[in-house]
Amino acid sequence: MGVEFKNGVIKDGGRVIGNVKNDVIREGSSSSPGSGRVIGNVKGGVVRRGSSSSAGSGSTVGKTRDYSIKGANYVDEAIAVACYHFLIRRIF
């Protein structure tokens, strides 16, 4: 099956692994964007680790360019970072 990103929800092999809503990245098995445990966020090109649902809060992990995926230049920064976290290497 593979990886799928649709309507803010990231699936791997048909199983929901996380979601993105309002630049906040969440981990969990719910197919509703905005539900699950907050693990980080992206604001102004800066990636932050934290449990607040407010983008821009938390401790800085790096810049969005540090977590790029080849061929995914067209996607939103928060989505690209979430995909990197869930599919390549955990950063939060």
MMTF fields as JSON, N, C-alpha, C and O atoms, coordinates in Angstrom:
{
  "mmtfVersion": "1.0.0",
  "mmtfProducer": "UNKNOWN",
  "numBonds": 367,
  "numAtoms": 368,
  "numGroups": 92,
  "numChains": 1,
  "numModels": 1,
  "chainsPerModel": [1],
  "groupsPerChain": [92],
  "chainIdList": ["A"],
  "bondAtomList": [4, 2, 8, 6, 12, 10, 16, 14, 20, 18, 24, 22, 28, 26, 32, 30, 36, 34, 40, 38, 44, 42, 48, 46, 52, 50, 56, 54, 60, 58, 64, 62, 68, 66, 72, 70, 76, 74, 80, 78, 84, 82, 88, 86, 92, 90, 96, 94, 100, 98, 104, 102, 108, 106, 112, 110, 116, 114, 120, 118, 124, 122, 128, 126, 132, 130, 136, 134, 140, 138, 144, 142, 148, 146, 152, 150, 156, 154, 160, 158, 164, 162, 168, 166, 172, 170, 176, 174, 180, 178, 184, 182, 188, 186, 192, 190, 196, 194, 200, 198, 204, 202, 208, 206, 212, 210, 216, 214, 220, 218, 224, 222, 228, 226, 232, 230, 236, 234, 240, 238, 244, 242, 248, 246, 252, 250, 256, 254, 260, 258, 264, 262, 268, 266, 272, 270, 276, 274, 280, 278, 284, 282, 288, 286, 292, 290, 296, 294, 300, 298, 304, 302, 308, 306, 312, 310, 316, 314, 320, 318, 324, 322, 328, 326, 332, 330, 336, 334, 340, 338, 344, 342, 348, 346, 352, 350, 356, 354, 360, 358, 364, 362],
  "bondOrderList": [1, 1, 1, 1, 1, 1, 1, 1, 1, 1, 1, 1, 1, 1, 1, 1, 1, 1, 1, 1, 1, 1, 1, 1, 1, 1, 1, 1, 1, 1, 1, 1, 1, 1, 1, 1, 1, 1, 1, 1, 1, 1, 1, 1, 1, 1, 1, 1, 1, 1, 1, 1, 1, 1, 1, 1, 1, 1, 1, 1, 1, 1, 1, 1, 1, 1, 1, 1, 1, 1, 1, 1, 1, 1, 1, 1, 1, 1, 1, 1, 1, 1, 1, 1, 1, 1, 1, 1, 1, 1, 1],
  "groupList": [{"groupName": "MET", "atomNameList": ["N", "CA", "C", "O"], "elementList": ["N", "C", "C", "O"], "formalChargeList": [0, 0, 0, 0], "bondAtomList": [1, 0, 2, 1, 3, 2], "bondOrderList": [1, 1, 2], "singleLetterCode": "M", "chemCompType": "L-PEPTIDE LINKING"}, {"groupName": "GLY", "atomNameList": ["N", "CA", "C", "O"], "elementList": ["N", "C", "C", "O"], "formalChargeList": [0, 0, 0, 0], "bondAtomList": [1, 0, 2, 1, 3, 2], "bondOrderList": [1, 1, 2], "singleLetterCode": "G", "chemCompType": "PEPTIDE LINKING"}, {"groupName": "VAL", "atomNameList": ["N", "CA", "C", "O"], "elementList": ["N", "C", "C", "O"], "formalChargeList": [0, 0, 0, 0], "bondAtomList": [1, 0, 2, 1, 3, 2], "bondOrderList": [1, 1, 2], "singleLetterCode": "V", "chemCompType": "L-PEPTIDE LINKING"}, {"groupName": "GLU", "atomNameList": ["N", "CA", "C", "O"], "elementList": ["N", "C", "C", "O"], "formalChargeList": [0, 0, 0, 0], "bondAtomList": [1, 0, 2, 1, 3, 2], "bondOrderList": [1, 1, 2], "singleLetterCode": "E", "chemCompType": "L-PEPTIDE LINKING"}, {"groupName": "PHE", "atomNameList": ["N", "CA", "C", "O"], "elementList": ["N", "C", "C", "O"], "formalChargeList": [0, 0, 0, 0], "bondAtomList": [1, 0, 2, 1, 3, 2], "bondOrderList": [1, 1, 2], "singleLetterCode": "F", "chemCompType": "L-PEPTIDE LINKING"}, {"groupName": "LYS", "atomNameList": ["N", "CA", "C", "O"], "elementList": ["N", "C", "C", "O"], "formalChargeList": [0, 0, 0, 0], "bondAtomList": [1, 0, 2, 1, 3, 2], "bondOrderList": [1, 1, 2], "singleLetterCode": "K", "chemCompType": "L-PEPTIDE LINKING"}, {"groupName": "ASN", "atomNameList": ["N", "CA", "C", "O"], "elementList": ["N", "C", "C", "O"], "formalChargeList": [0, 0, 0, 0], "bondAtomList": [1, 0, 2, 1, 3, 2], "bondOrderList": [1, 1, 2], "singleLetterCode": "N", "chemCompType": "L-PEPTIDE LINKING"}, {"groupName": "ILE", "atomNameList": ["N", "CA", "C", "O"], "elementList": ["N", "C", "C", "O"], "formalChargeList": [0, 0, 0, 0], "bondAtomList": [1, 0, 2, 1, 3, 2], "bondOrderList": [1, 1, 2], "singleLetterCode": "I", "chemCompType": "L-PEPTIDE LINKING"}, {"groupName": "ASP", "atomNameList": ["N", "CA", "C", "O"], "elementList": ["N", "C", "C", "O"], "formalChargeList": [0, 0, 0, 0], "bondAtomList": [1, 0, 2, 1, 3, 2], "bondOrderList": [1, 1, 2], "singleLetterCode": "D", "chemCompType": "L-PEPTIDE LINKING"}, {"groupName": "ARG", "atomNameList": ["N", "CA", "C", "O"], "elementList": ["N", "C", "C", "O"], "formalChargeList": [0, 0, 0, 0], "bondAtomList": [1, 0, 2, 1, 3, 2], "bondOrderList": [1, 1, 2], "singleLetterCode": "R", "chemCompType": "L-PEPTIDE LINKING"}, {"groupName": "SER", "atomNameList": ["N", "CA", "C", "O"], "elementList": ["N", "C", "C", "O"], "formalChargeList": [0, 0, 0, 0], "bondAtomList": [1, 0, 2, 1, 3, 2], "bondOrderList": [1, 1, 2], "singleLetterCode": "S", "chemCompType": "L-PEPTIDE LINKING"}, {"groupName": "PRO", "atomNameList": ["N", "CA", "C", "O"], "elementList": ["N", "C", "C", "O"], "formalChargeList": [0, 0, 0, 0], "bondAtomList": [1, 0, 2, 1, 3, 2], "bondOrderList": [1, 1, 2], "singleLetterCode": "P", "chemCompType": "L-PEPTIDE LINKING"}, {"groupName": "ALA", "atomNameList": ["N", "CA", "C", "O"], "elementList": ["N", "C", "C", "O"], "formalChargeList": [0, 0, 0, 0], "bondAtomList": [1, 0, 2, 1, 3, 2], "bondOrderList": [1, 1, 2], "singleLetterCode": "A", "chemCompType": "L-PEPTIDE LINKING"}, {"groupName": "THR", "atomNameList": ["N", "CA", "C", "O"], "elementList": ["N", "C", "C", "O"], "formalChargeList": [0, 0, 0, 0], "bondAtomList": [1, 0, 2, 1, 3, 2], "bondOrderList": [1, 1, 2], "singleLetterCode": "T", "chemCompType": "L-PEPTIDE LINKING"}, {"groupName": "TYR", "atomNameList": ["N", "CA", "C", "O"], "elementList": ["N", "C", "C", "O"], "formalChargeList": [0, 0, 0, 0], "bondAtomList": [1, 0, 2, 1, 3, 2], "bondOrderList": [1, 1, 2], "singleLetterCode": "Y", "chemCompType": "L-PEPTIDE LINKING"}, {"groupName": "CYS", "atomNameList": ["N", "CA", "C", "O"], "elementList": ["N", "C", "C", "O"], "formalChargeList": [0, 0, 0, 0], "bondAtomList": [1, 0, 2, 1, 3, 2], "bondOrderList": [1, 1, 2], "singleLetterCode": "C", "chemCompType": "L-PEPTIDE LINKING"}, {"groupName": "HIS", "atomNameList": ["N", "CA", "C", "O"], "elementList": ["N", "C", "C", "O"], "formalChargeList": [0, 0, 0, 0], "bondAtomList": [1, 0, 2, 1, 3, 2], "bondOrderList": [1, 1, 2], "singleLetterCode": "H", "chemCompType": "L-PEPTIDE LINKING"}, {"groupName": "LEU", "atomNameList": ["N", "CA", "C", "O"], "elementList": ["N", "C", "C", "O"], "formalChargeList": [0, 0, 0, 0], "bondAtomList": [1, 0, 2, 1, 3, 2], "bondOrderList": [1, 1, 2], "singleLetterCode": "L", "chemCompType": "L-PEPTIDE LINKING"}],
  "groupTypeList": [0, 1, 2, 3, 4, 5, 6, 1, 2, 7, 5, 8, 1, 1, 9, 2, 7, 1, 6, 2, 5, 6, 8, 2, 7, 9, 3, 1, 10, 10, 10, 10, 11, 1, 10, 1, 9, 2, 7, 1, 6, 2, 5, 1, 1, 2, 2, 9, 9, 1, 10, 10, 10, 10, 12, 1, 10, 1, 10, 13, 2, 1, 5, 13, 9, 8, 14, 10, 7, 5, 1, 12, 6, 14, 2, 8, 3, 12, 7, 12, 2, 12, 15, 14, 16, 4, 17, 7, 9, 9, 7, 4],
  "groupIdList": [1, 2, 3, 4, 5, 6, 7, 8, 9, 10, 11, 12, 13, 14, 15, 16, 17, 18, 19, 20, 21, 22, 23, 24, 25, 26, 27, 28, 29, 30, 31, 32, 33, 34, 35, 36, 37, 38, 39, 40, 41, 42, 43, 44, 45, 46, 47, 48, 49, 50, 51, 52, 53, 54, 55, 56, 57, 58, 59, 60, 61, 62, 63, 64, 65, 66, 67, 68, 69, 70, 71, 72, 73, 74, 75, 76, 77, 78, 79, 80, 81, 82, 83, 84, 85, 86, 87, 88, 89, 90, 91, 92],
  "secStructList": [7, 7, 3, 3, 3, 3, 6, 6, 3, 3, 3, 3, 6, 6, 3, 3, 3, 3, 3, 3, 3, 6, 6, 3, 3, 3, 3, 1, 1, 7, 1, 1, 6, 6, 7, 1, 3, 3, 3, 3, 3, 3, 3, 6, 6, 3, 3, 3, 3, 7, 1, 7, 1, 1, 6, 6, 7, 1, 3, 3, 3, 3, 3, 4, 4, 4, 4, 7, 7, 6, 6, 7, 6, 6, 1, 7, 2, 2, 2, 2, 2, 2, 2, 2, 2, 2, 2, 6, 7, 7, 7, 7],
  "xCoordList": [0.811, 0.0, 0.866, 0.776, 1.686, 2.578, 2.103, 1.213, 2.727, 2.469, 1.431, 1.431, 0.546, -0.514, -0.704, -0.738, -0.828, -1.154, -2.372, -2.343, -3.447, -4.682, -5.463, -5.648, -5.92, -6.736, -6.088, -6.773, -4.781, -4.075, -3.709, -3.128, -4.038, -3.783, -2.689, -2.727, -1.714, -0.619, -0.862, -1.037, -0.87, -1.072, 0.124, 0.723, 0.457, 1.515, 0.936, 0.617, 0.806, 0.219, -1.235, -1.704, -1.961, -3.366, -3.611, -4.751, -2.56, -2.688, -2.368, -1.323, -3.262, -3.035, -1.91, -1.934, -0.911, 0.213, 0.321, 1.011, -0.353, -0.311, -1.1, -1.675, -1.121, -1.841, -1.256, -0.489, -1.629, -1.179, -2.395, -3.217, -2.501, -3.563, -3.03, -2.49, -3.18, -2.718, -1.238, -0.846, -0.419, 1.04, 1.465, 2.63, 0.539, 0.838, 0.812, -0.139, 1.864, 2.018, 1.599, 2.064, 0.702, 0.192, 0.441, 0.466, 0.626, 0.842, -0.393, -0.944, -0.821, -1.966, -2.638, -2.284, -3.61, -4.255, -5.614, -6.311, -6.004, -7.286, -7.19, -6.179, -8.224, -8.232, -8.797, -9.088, -8.955, -9.419, -8.247, -7.566, -7.984, -6.907, -7.218, -8.346, -6.233, -6.425, -6.584, -6.662, -6.635, -6.722, -5.423, -4.713, -5.126, -3.888, -2.953, -3.262, -1.813, -0.831, 0.051, 0.67, 0.106, 0.942, 2.405, 2.821, 3.184, 4.609, 5.498, 6.673, 4.953, 5.762, 4.979, 3.8, 5.652, 5.0, 6.022, 7.227, 5.527, 6.38, 5.807, 4.608, 6.678, 6.246, 7.434, 8.499, 7.243, 8.289, 9.564, 10.654, 9.445, 10.611, 11.372, 12.412, 10.861, 11.513, 10.688, 9.471, 11.354, 10.714, 10.902, 12.018, 9.799, 9.862, 9.24, 8.257, 9.817, 9.305, 8.48, 8.894, 7.346, 6.539, 5.184, 4.805, 4.455, 3.149, 2.009, 0.855, 2.307, 1.288, 0.682, 1.382, -0.609, -1.273, -1.163, -1.886, -0.264, -0.035, 1.262, 2.335, 1.153, 2.343, 3.265, 2.803, 4.556, 5.535, 5.999, 6.887, 5.421, 5.847, 6.636, 6.464, 7.492, 8.294, 9.765, 10.159, 10.572, 12.021, 12.399, 11.874, 13.306, 13.716, 14.513, 15.444, 14.13, 14.796, 15.679, 16.751, 15.237, 15.995, 15.173, 14.134, 15.639, 14.95, 14.271, 14.68, 13.24, 12.512, 13.418, 13.224, 14.391, 15.291, 16.148, 16.671, 16.294, 17.046, 16.283, 16.878, 14.985, 14.131, 13.402, 12.194, 14.135, 13.517, 13.449, 14.233, 12.502, 12.325, 12.404, 11.663, 13.29, 13.47, 12.166, 11.538, 11.772, 10.545, 9.31, 8.214, 9.46, 8.303, 8.388, 7.954, 8.94, 9.097, 7.771, 7.685, 6.745, 5.454, 4.568, 3.554, 4.921, 4.061, 4.358, 5.445, 3.398, 3.509, 4.656, 4.952, 5.303, 6.448, 6.092, 6.844, 4.96, 4.567, 4.32, 4.665, 3.733, 3.46, 4.772, 4.937, 5.701, 7.0, 7.742, 8.32, 7.729, 8.406, 7.712, 8.383, 6.384, 5.643, 5.965, 6.192, 5.985, 6.324, 7.738, 7.983, 8.666, 10.05, 10.086, 10.744, 9.374, 9.356, 8.774, 9.357, 7.639, 6.952, 7.552, 7.461, 8.165, 8.555, 10.057, 10.487, 10.867, 12.305, 13.037, 13.688, 12.928, 13.634, 12.898, 12.554, 12.663, 11.967, 12.81, 14.002, 12.174, 12.89, 12.306, 12.918, 11.129, 10.493, 10.591, 10.117],
  "yCoordList": [-1.176, 0.0, 1.255, 2.044, 1.469, 2.617, 3.754, 3.602, 4.892, 6.081, 6.947, 7.093, 7.518, 8.362, 9.576, 9.45, 10.745, 11.954, 12.571, 12.945, 12.676, 13.221, 13.907, 13.343, 15.123, 15.891, 16.022, 15.954, 16.207, 16.421, 15.161, 15.244, 13.992, 12.728, 11.953, 11.83, 11.431, 10.648, 9.177, 8.792, 8.364, 6.916, 6.185, 6.621, 5.077, 4.201, 2.796, 2.189, 2.293, 0.969, 0.898, -0.154, 2.007, 2.054, 2.374, 2.619, 2.376, 2.648, 4.116, 4.607, 4.827, 6.233, 6.313, 5.618, 7.176, 7.328, 8.736, 8.947, 9.697, 11.058, 12.009, 11.613, 13.293, 14.289, 15.675, 15.892, 16.603, 17.987, 18.9, 18.738, 19.86, 20.856, 22.163, 22.188, 23.239, 24.569, 24.567, 25.179, 23.887, 23.803, 23.076, 23.149, 22.378, 21.583, 20.107, 19.645, 19.375, 17.968, 17.104, 17.286, 16.153, 15.277, 13.821, 13.446, 13.009, 11.573, 10.857, 11.238, 9.835, 9.075, 8.336, 8.506, 7.516, 6.661, 7.179, 6.489, 8.376, 8.938, 9.526, 10.131, 9.352, 9.91, 11.324, 11.855, 11.937, 13.32, 14.256, 14.162, 15.164, 16.145, 16.999, 17.463, 17.202, 17.982, 17.122, 17.645, 15.807, 14.92, 14.137, 13.929, 13.714, 12.991, 13.796, 14.923, 13.213, 13.839, 14.798, 14.403, 16.062, 17.062, 16.717, 16.492, 16.679, 16.371, 17.507, 17.567, 18.409, 19.519, 20.435, 20.207, 21.49, 22.44, 23.154, 23.064, 23.86, 24.605, 26.006, 26.18, 27.008, 28.395, 29.206, 29.198, 29.904, 30.765, 30.04, 30.599, 28.801, 28.027, 27.374, 26.753, 27.509, 26.925, 25.742, 25.846, 24.626, 23.408, 23.374, 23.525, 23.174, 23.164, 21.906, 21.39, 21.414, 20.267, 20.834, 21.794, 20.257, 20.707, 20.044, 19.343, 20.266, 19.642, 20.648, 20.286, 21.903, 22.931, 22.888, 22.628, 23.142, 23.145, 24.504, 24.789, 25.332, 26.65, 26.638, 26.367, 26.934, 26.97, 28.094, 29.199, 27.819, 28.815, 28.638, 29.362, 27.689, 27.458, 26.153, 25.263, 26.053, 24.852, 25.114, 26.222, 24.086, 24.229, 23.972, 23.062, 24.782, 24.706, 23.434, 23.094, 22.74, 21.517, 21.807, 21.219, 22.702, 23.043, 23.873, 24.417, 23.969, 24.706, 23.712, 22.555, 24.169, 23.274, 22.747, 21.622, 23.52, 23.056, 21.867, 21.133, 21.672, 20.53, 19.216, 18.14, 19.3, 18.117, 18.048, 17.813, 18.25, 18.241, 16.819, 15.946, 16.618, 15.335, 15.605, 16.432, 14.914, 15.117, 14.84, 13.8, 15.776, 15.633, 16.144, 16.079, 16.651, 17.14, 18.646, 19.15, 19.351, 20.802, 21.538, 22.681, 20.909, 21.555, 21.496, 22.191, 20.699, 20.542, 21.602, 22.178, 21.84, 22.782, 22.383, 21.197, 23.374, 23.091, 22.129, 21.191, 22.342, 21.486, 20.055, 19.105, 19.905, 18.571, 17.864, 16.68, 18.591, 18.0, 17.534, 16.447, 18.351, 17.985, 16.786, 15.888, 16.757, 15.62, 14.337, 13.292, 14.41, 13.229, 12.766, 11.566, 13.697, 13.35, 12.624, 11.593, 13.173, 12.584, 11.171, 10.26, 10.989, 9.705, 8.661, 7.465, 9.091, 8.142, 7.953, 6.903, 8.935, 8.823, 8.632, 7.609, 9.619, 9.547, 10.414, 11.56, 9.873, 10.636, 11.827, 11.693, 12.995, 14.2, 14.816, 15.704, 14.361, 14.902, 13.898, 14.166],
  "zCoordList": [0.0, 0.0, 0.0, -0.941, 0.996, 0.999, 1.883, 2.72, 1.665, 2.468, 1.777, 0.554, 2.585, 2.044, 2.947, 4.171, 2.336, 3.084, 2.435, 1.262, 3.206, 2.658, 3.768, 4.847, 3.5, 4.451, 5.823, 6.844, 5.851, 7.103, 7.865, 8.948, 7.323, 8.011, 7.27, 6.046, 8.025, 7.448, 7.765, 8.921, 6.706, 6.86, 6.277, 5.294, 6.897, 6.401, 6.324, 7.346, 5.125, 4.94, 5.357, 5.792, 5.233, 5.61, 7.072, 7.467, 7.883, 9.315, 9.585, 9.16, 10.29, 10.633, 11.655, 12.67, 11.38, 12.304, 12.88, 13.878, 12.26, 12.779, 11.905, 10.891, 12.318, 11.543, 11.778, 12.716, 10.914, 10.99, 10.868, 9.966, 11.784, 11.704, 12.274, 13.379, 11.528, 11.941, 12.31, 13.303, 11.52, 11.702, 12.973, 13.363, 13.622, 14.819, 14.413, 13.782, 14.78, 14.408, 15.589, 16.714, 15.303, 16.352, 15.994, 14.821, 17.028, 16.875, 17.401, 18.434, 16.701, 17.163, 16.033, 14.866, 16.38, 15.387, 14.926, 14.181, 15.351, 14.942, 13.542, 13.187, 12.758, 11.41, 11.381, 10.309, 12.55, 12.645, 12.847, 13.868, 11.902, 12.111, 13.339, 13.506, 14.186, 15.405, 16.639, 17.75, 16.466, 17.633, 17.76, 16.776, 18.958, 19.215, 20.096, 20.484, 20.405, 21.292, 20.496, 19.508, 20.929, 20.262, 20.506, 21.642, 19.416, 19.559, 19.078, 19.439, 18.268, 17.784, 16.877, 16.608, 16.4, 15.515, 14.653, 14.887, 13.658, 12.738, 12.604, 12.385, 12.739, 12.536, 12.056, 12.675, 10.947, 10.42, 10.042, 10.165, 9.582, 9.177, 10.314, 10.092, 11.538, 12.715, 13.216, 13.368, 13.47, 13.971, 15.481, 15.978, 16.215, 17.679, 18.254, 17.723, 19.344, 20.086, 21.243, 21.892, 21.491, 22.616, 22.643, 21.705, 23.717, 23.877, 23.792, 24.018, 23.471, 23.338, 21.945, 20.966, 21.855, 20.553, 19.873, 18.919, 20.366, 19.798, 18.988, 19.526, 17.686, 16.828, 17.29, 17.575, 17.364, 17.78, 19.207, 19.658, 19.933, 21.314, 21.387, 20.554, 22.381, 22.571, 22.32, 21.954, 22.521, 22.345, 20.881, 20.239, 20.379, 18.981, 18.701, 19.431, 17.63, 17.197, 15.988, 15.846, 15.125, 13.929, 12.976, 13.347, 11.75, 10.686, 9.751, 9.656, 9.069, 8.167, 7.061, 6.6, 6.628, 5.549, 5.998, 5.16, 7.316, 7.842, 7.653, 7.712, 7.43, 7.353, 6.014, 5.964, 4.95, 3.626, 3.069, 3.442, 2.179, 1.504, 0.01, -0.522, -0.647, -2.089, -2.831, -2.637, -3.675, -4.449, -3.743, -4.298, -2.536, -1.779, -1.55, -0.514, -2.51, -2.376, -2.418, -1.968, -2.946, -3.126, -1.877, -1.82, -0.897, 0.283, 1.336, 1.369, 2.171, 3.277, 4.208, 4.354, 4.838, 5.721, 6.839, 7.105, 7.5, 8.622, 8.161, 8.863, 7.0, 6.462, 6.126, 6.421, 5.511, 5.165, 6.414, 6.421, 7.474, 8.719, 9.361, 9.869, 9.346, 9.914, 9.151, 9.762, 7.837, 7.038, 7.34, 7.459, 7.466, 7.8, 9.147, 9.287, 10.136, 11.48, 11.482, 12.07, 10.832, 10.884, 9.947, 10.224, 8.84, 7.821, 7.657, 7.179, 8.04, 7.842, 9.165, 9.38, 10.046, 11.334, 12.34, 12.05, 13.504, 14.549, 14.979, 15.252, 15.036, 15.449, 16.702, 17.296, 17.118, 18.335, 19.467, 20.572]
}
